[in-house]
Amino acid sequence: MNNFTWLSPTQIIFGNDSIKSLEEVIQKYKAKNVSIITDQGIMGTDILEKVKKVIGKDIETNVFCELDGEPDTDDLKKCKQHVIENQSDVLIGLGGGSSIDVAKAVSVLVTNESIGLDQNNEIENLGLPTIMIPTTAGTGAELTKISIFSGDKVKLRLVHDYLYPNVAICDPKMTLSMPGSITTSTGMDALTHAIEAYTSVKANYLTDIIAFEAIKKIYFNIRTAYAKGENIIARENMLAGSLLAGMAFSNAGVGAVHAMAYPIGGSYHIPHGIANSLLLPHVLEANFNGIVEKLAVIGKTWGLRGDYTQIDIANKTVELIKNLSTSLDIPQRLRDFDIPEAELPELAKAASEITGLMQNNPSNLSQADLLKVYKNAY
């Protein structure tokens, strides 16, 4: 176990009807003009009106709702211009990880004129205050200092302490309208965050406790949330699991699953949660010798019993993850997304170059190892 530094500067307001605290939170910042940053999916629900009603009529409110799918650099530029034109002094990220990531990035883009995307050393000034209201249970973006968006066939990342949101209002009732496909993809994304944080070389006492609790909550509730989306108990546990997973991986980091998911997401626009879910069991098999003990602990917690060796239980844990993904109707093969097999070596090369994530991985995986993983998942 290594020495560690723990940082969680975001105020968390969690629970059913916690959205009602929004007006008080905004007043704390003496805001006169608030930008709500959201996506087209939210526009088709009553969520936006609920949020605006809580804010009240005394505060000027404007909405940026041009996000559709995973954001790119053009989305950031448009949103930045919208915030500047409206002279907003507080940003609300409302929706899934994309809306929240854009809100985080734009908060510092507005206050740091010279900032270059993915050039973190240029972030010198604090961003605008940010309040995040997740409507999905998966990305954990409401607690992290990372903003991810698409570049030219690659995923770009802004990472800086100034991107930590000021406040996260996590109301399970705000996730009730999630369709099944989003429930599963974001839920498996959160499970991947938790497992990668738990097995990271940067894992520590605190991240282990938090990640492990997330692993339990997500595994035992994701099927119910998928099958019966109105089940508020399952929704509450999924949102809590996502929150805990975000807290864990923002301190312990993630590894090869994410490093391998980014190139296929950037080049072939596979939803991030789906890419993570598809790759997770294959990466665990590649990391197997370095994580046998922790996999066995997970498996026992998930209910594996019997006269098995530690290695047997670890192997069965990986099978449980495969079975879970299959039961949630998530695509299981890269070929399902029309990725040419001839492109796998280039994807492996791109993944190997994401050294910030690969150095967190519990095993030293070479480019050839990553190619083998891609082929196993193909």
N, C-alpha and C positions, 0 to 999 in steps of 0.2 A: 504494500500500500504506500503510495507516494504522498509527499507534501502537496497541499492544494490551497487555492484561494477560492473563496465562494462569493459570488456576486449575484444578487437577485433584487435589483432596485425597483422593480415594478410593484405598485400597490395592486393587490388582487382583491376584488369584491366578487364573491362566489355565492351562488344559490338561486333558487327559484324566485323570480320577481326582483332580482338584484338590479335589473335595468332601471328600476325606479330611483336608484341612487345617482343616475346620470346628471340630472339637473344640479344637484349639490356639488358634484365633482367639477362640472364646468364652472360654476360660480367661484370655486376655489381659485381658478386661474383668471378670474375677472374678465372672462372672454366677452368680446362684443360681436365677434363674427366667427362662426364655426363652419368648417368644411367637412361634410360627410363624404368619405371616399368609399364607394361601393361598386358592385358589379351588376350586370344585366340580370342575373339570376335573382338577386334580391329585389330588383324592380318589379318582378312578377309576383311578389308576395306582399303581405301587409306589414312586413317587418320595418320597412323604412318609415311608414307613417306612425308606427308605435314609437319609434325612436324620436321622431320629430315632435310628437305629442308630449313626450317626457321633457324634452328640452324646453318647450314652452315658446310663447310668442315674444318674449322680451329680448331674446337673443337672435340676432340675424343668422339665418342658416341657409347654406347653399349646398348643392349636391353635385359631386363629380361621379358619374355613373357610366363612363365609357368603357369600363373594363369588361372583357369578354374572353374567358379562358386565361391562360397563364400570361402575366404581363411581360412587356418587352420595354426596351429603352424609349421607344416612341410614347408609350403609355406614361412613363415617368415624366417626360418632357411636357406632355399635354396637361397632366395633373399639376405639375409645378406651375405652369402658366395660369391654370385655373385658380390655384391658391393665391398667387400673387395678384391677379386681377381683382379677386374678391377681398383682398387684404385680410385674410383669415388669420386669427391668432391662436386657434386650437384646431387640431385635426382629429377626426374620428374615423378609425378604420372599422368598417361594418361589413362583415361577410366572412369568407374563408381566408386562407393564407395569402391569396393574391391581393385582395383589398388591403389586408393588414400590412403586407410587405411594401406595397406602394405607399401607404400612409407613412410608414417608418422612413422609407428612402426620401420621400418628398419633404419630410420634416427637416432633414438636414440639407437637402439640395437648396431649399429656399434660403437658409441662413448661411450657407457656405458657397459663395458665388463661383469660386475657382475649383470646386470639387470635380474630380473626374470619376466616372463610374468604375468601380472596382479598384480605386486608388485611395485606400483608407487613410493614408497618412495626411491627406489634404483636409480631413474633417477636423476643423479647429474650433468651431463654434457649436454650442448646444443647438439642437433643433427646436422647432416649435413643439409645444406640449402635445402629446398624443394620448388619446383614449381609445382602447381597442375593445370591440364588442364582437367576439367570434360567434358565427352562426353555424359553424361546423365543429366537429370534435376530432381533430387529427393533426394539424400542422404544428400547434404549439407556438405559432408565430407571435401570439400576444404576449409572450414572455421572453423572447429571444432578441439578441442584438444583430440578427442576420436578416438581410433582405435579398431575396433571390428573384431574378428576372431573366428573360431570354435575350441573348445576343445573336450573332450570326452563327447558327448551328452550335452554340455553346450556351451553357448556363453561366450567368455572371452573378457575383455575390458581393454585396457591401457588408462588411463586418466591422462594427465599432461599438464601443460602450454607449455612445450617444444615440444609438438606435434602439436601446431598450425603451419600450413604451413607459409612459408615466403611470398609466392606470390600465388594468384589464378588468372589464366587467363581464363576468362569465355566468350567464343566465341560461340554465338548461332549457328553459322554455323557448329560447331563441333558436334552438336547434331542432325543434319538433318538425319543422317543415322540410328538413333535409330528405331528398329522395333516397331510395335504397342504394343506388349506385354510388352516391356521394358518401353515404354513411359507411359503406364498406371500404372505399378507397382511402378516405381520410382516417378511418379507424385503423386500417392496416399500416398506414403511414405512421400513426402514433405508436403502434406496437413496435414498428421498426425503430423509431426513435428510442423507445424505452430499452429494447434489447441491445441496440448498438451502444447506448450509453452505459448499460450494465456490463457489457463485455469490453468496453474501451480501455486502452492502456492508461487513460487519464481518469478512470473511475476512482472514486474515493468513498469513504464511509457514508457521506451524505448522499451522493448521487446513487450509490447502491440501494440505500433505503428507499429513496424516492422512485427510482426507476423500477425497482421490484414491485412496489405498490401499484405503479402504472401498469406493469405487465399483468398483474392479477386482475385489476379492474377491467382492462380492455378485453382480455381473453374471456372472462366470464360474462360479459355484457354485450359484446359486439353482435352475436347472433340474434339476441332478442331485439336490439336496436334496429337490426336489418329486417327482421321478420314482422315486428310490430312497432313501427316508428313512433307511435303515440305513447309508448311506455315511458313515462317520465323518470322512473327509477333507473332504467337502462340508460336513458339519455343523460341523466345526472352523473352516473358512474363513468360513462364514456367521456363526457366533458372533463370530469375530474382526472381521468386517466390521461387524456391529452394534455391537460395542464401540467400534471406531474412529469410526464415524459418531456415536455418542453423545458421544464425547470432542470431536469436531469441532463438532457443533452446540451443545453446552453452552457453547462459547466464541464461536462465530461467529453462532449463532442460526439460525432458519429464517424463511421468508418467506411469500409469498402462498399457496402450496399449503396450508400449515397453517392460515393465517388463514381460508381458504375451507373447509377440511375441518371446522373446529370447529363452525360453525353447522349444517351438515348432519348432523354426528354428534350434536349436542345435540338437534336437533329430530326427526330421523328415525332415530337410533340405527344409522347405518351404521358398521360397524367402522372404526376410525381408519385402519388400514393400507389397507383397501379404498378409503376416501375419498381418501387420499393418492395411491394408485396411479392411480385414475380421473382425478384432477385434474392430476397431474404433467405429462403432455405438453402439455395445453392451457395451463397456466401458463407452461411453457417457451416456447411459441409467443408468448404475450403479452409475455414478457420478452426475446424473441429478440435484438433489436438491442443489448441491454445485455450479452449473454452469448455472443455468437457465438464469440469466441476460445476461451472455456473449453469450450463445447459441442464445438468442433472437436477440442480436445485429448482430450476424453473419447472421441469417436468414433474417433479414430486409435488410442487405446489399446484400444478394443474390437474393432479389426481392420479399420476402414474404410480401404480402399486405392484407389488409382486417380488419374487425372488430374482431380481435383476442386478447386474453389475452396474457400476456408475456409467460405464461406456454404453451399456444397453439402454439405460434410461436417457442418456444424452441423445442417442440415435433416435429413440422413440419420440423425444421432444421435437426434433426436426420434422418427423413425420406428422406430429400433431399440427405443426404450423402449416405444412402442406395441405393437410386435410381441412384445416380451418379456412384457408384461402379458397380451396375448391368449393366448400360448402357455401361460401359467400358469392359464388358465381363470378369470381375474378379470373380473367384470362391467365393461363398458366405458361404460355410459351411466347418468346419474342417473335417467332414467326407469325403469330396472330396479328402483329402490327405491321406486316409487310416490310420488315427490316431484312435487307439482302444479307445472306450469310457471308458474302464476300466482304461486307463492311465490318464484320466483327473485329478483325485485327486493328483497324483504325479506331474503333470504339475502345478497345483494350488499351491502346496507346494513350488516348485522351484521358481515360480513367486513371491510368498510372501517373499521369502528370498532375493530378489533383492532390498534391503532396500534403496539403493541410488536413485532409481527411484520411488519407492513407496512413499517415503517421499515427493516427489514433487506433488503427486496426490491430486486433490482438495477435495477428500472424503477419509475417513479412511476405506479402504476396507480390510476386514479380509480374511484369507485363504478360508473360506466358501463362502465369497462374490465372490472371484476370481473363485472358482469352479462353482458357478452359472453362471458367465459370460461365462466361457468355455462351459458349457452345453447349454446356449442360442445360442452360436455360432456353436454348433455341428450339 
